Amino acid sequence: MKKRIGTLVILALILLFGWMGFDYLHYRSVNAVSDAAFIKSDRLALLAFKVDGKVIRMDKEPNAPVKKGEILAQIDPKDFILARKKLRHEIAALEKSLSAMRIQHARIQTTLKLDKQIAAKETASLNKKIKALSLRIAAAKSKAETLHKDALRYKKLLNQALIAPADYEKAAAQDRAAQDEIAALGQELAALRLIRQKSQKALRVKEANQKKAEELAKNIQAQTERLAALTKALEEVDNQIGYTTLKAPFDGIIAKKFIDAPRVMEAGTPVYALTDPQALYCEVLLSEKKMEGVHPGCKAVIKPDALKGKEIAGTVESIAPTSAATFSLVPRDIASGEFTKLDQRFAVRIRLESVEGLRAGMGATVAIKREE
C-alpha cells in the first residue's frame, strides 16, 4: 500500500513538473520575454539657469508637484537691473544727441542749398553787368581815340592860326571827358569784379559747410549704429533679467533638488530635475533571437519588479533600427580574425495603458505576444 502511494506521488510530481515545463516553454514560444526592461519618461528635464548669479530663492522641495510656468527658483537680478538702467540712460542721451545732430544737418543742407542758389544768381547778374560794362568801355575807348585824334588835329590847326582857340578848347574838353569816362567805367568794372570775387570767395567759404555736413552725416551714421548696438544690448539684458527666474517648462513633479539657496551658480548648472509622471513608457532590450514575430502593434504585458503581482498592458510602438551596441564608444575590433559572436539586443518601446504606481527608472519583466 505504501509503495502504491509513493508511486502515485512520484507520478503526480512528474506530471506537475512536466506540465510546468510545458507551460514555461509554451509561454516563451508564443511570447518574447525579457527582464531587461525599464520604465522611462519622455519628460525628464534637468532645469538650470541661463545666466550666472547668486541664487536667492529655491521655492520647491523634492516630490513637490508643479504647474507649467510656475516659478521654481530665482537669481538676484540686481546687477542686471542696474545694467538695464545704465543702458536706458545711455540710449536716451544718445537719442537726444542724434535728434540735435539731425536737425543741425538738415539746417546746414537747407542753408547751403539756398546760399548756392543766391550765389549762382548773383554771379550770373554780375557776369552780365561786367560783360555789358566791358562793351561800354570798349566803345568809350574807340570814341576816346577818335576824340583824342581830333584834339591833336585841332591843336595843330590852332598853332597854324587856322581855327579859333574856342574850337580847340572844345575838342580838348571832349578828349578829357572821354578819358574821364573811360577811367570811371574802369573803376566801376574793377568794383564789379571785386564784388564778384568776394561773392565767389564767400561761396567757397559756405561750401566748406558741405564738408561739415558730410562729417556730421558720418557722425550721425556712427551714432545710429551705436544706438542700434545699445538697443540690442538692452534687449539682451531684458532677456537676462527674464532668465533670472527659473520656471517649470511643463506640469510635473520635482524629482531632485541639486542645491540650496543662497548659492552662486554658473549658467547651465542643474538646479532641479523635473519629471512628468504621466509621460512614462517601457523600454525593453530584446535579444535578436527573440525578435521573431515582434513588430509595432504587438500586445505586451509589463510586470514591474517593485509592484509584485501587478501586470500592466501595453502595445509595442517602435523597434530601434540598430542594435544597442552599434553606437558603442568602444567598437569591437574583428580585423585580426578572432571573432566571438555575441547576442545583440534591440531597444523596443512599449506604450503603457496605465502608469499607476510606476516611477521612472523601475525595472520590469516584459512579455510581448508574437504575431504572424
Residue, then its C-alpha position, 0 to 999 in steps of 0.5 A: m500500500k505504501k509503495r502504491i502511494g509513493t508511486l502515485v506521488i512520484l507520478a503526480l510530481i512528474l506530471l506537475f513538473g512536466w506540465m510546468g515545463f510545458d507551460y514555461l516553454h509554451y509561454r516563451s514560444v508564443n511570447a518574447v520575454s525579457d527582464a531587461a526592461f525599464i520604465k522611462s519618461d519622455r519628460l525628464a528635464l534637468l532645469a538650470f539657469k541661463v545666466d550666472g548669479k547668486v541664487i536667492r530663492m529655491d521655492k520647491e522641495p523634492n516630490a513637490p508637484v508643479k504647474k507649467g510656468e510656475i516659478l521654481a527658483q530665482i537669481d538676484p537680478k540686481d546687477f542686471i537691473l542696474a545694467r538695464k538702467k545704465l543702458r536706458h540712460e545711455i540710449a536716451a542721451l544718445e537719442k537726444s544727441l542724434s535728434a540735435m545732430r539731425i536737425q543741425h544737418a538738415r539746417i546746414q543742407t537747407t542753408l547751403k542749398l539756398d546760399k548756392q542758389i543766391a550765389a549762382k544768381e548773383t554771379a550770373s547778374l554780375n557776369k552780365k553787368i561786367k560783360a555789358l560794362s566791358l562793351r561800354i568801355a570798349a566803345a568809350k575807348s574807340k570814341a576816346e581815340t577818335l576824340h583824342k585824334d581830333a584834339l591833336r588835329y585841332k591843336k595843330l590847326l590852332n598853332q597854324a592860326l587856322i581855327a579859333p582857340a574856342d574850337y580847340e578848347k572844345a575838342a580838348a574838353q571832349d578828349r578829357a571827358a572821354q578819358d574821364e569816362i573811360a577811367a570811371l567805367g574802369q573803376e566801376l568794372a574793377a568794383l564789379r569784379l571785386i564784388r564778384q570775387k568776394s561773392q565767389k570767395a564767400l561761396r567757397v567759404k559756405e561750401a566748406n559747410q558741405k564738408k561739415a555736413e558730410e562729417l556730421a552725416k558720418n557722425i550721425q551714421a556712427q551714432t545710429e549704429r551705436l544706438a542700434a548696438l545699445t538697443k540690442a544690448l538692452e534687449e539682451v539684458d531684458n532677456q537676462i533679467g527674464y532668465t533670472t527666474l527659473k520656471a517649470p517648462f511643463d506640469g510635473i513633479i520635482a524629482k531632485k533638488f541639486i542645491d540650496a539657496p543662497r548659492v552662486m551658480e554658473a549658467g547651465t548648472p542643474v538646479y532641479a530635475l523635473t519629471d512628468p509622471q504621466a509621460l512614462y513608457c517601457e523600454v525593453l532590450l530584446s535579444e535578436k533571437k527573440m525578435e521573431g514575430v515582434h513588430p509595432g502593434c504587438k500586445a505586451v504585458i509589463k510586470p514591474d519588479a517593485l509592484k509584485g503581482k501587478e501586470i500592466a498592458g501595453t502595445v509595442e510602438s517602435i523597434a530601434p533600427t540598430s542594435a544597442a551596441t552599434f553606437s558603442l564608444v568602444p567598437r569591437d575590433i574583428a580585423s585580426g580574425e578572432f571573432t566571438k559572436l555575441d547576442q545583440r539586443f534591440a531597444v523596443r518601446i512599449r506604450l503603457e495603458s496605465v502608469e499607476g504606481l510606476r516611477a521612472g527608472m523601475g525595472a520590469t519583466v516584459a512579455i510581448k505576444r508574437e504575431e504572424 
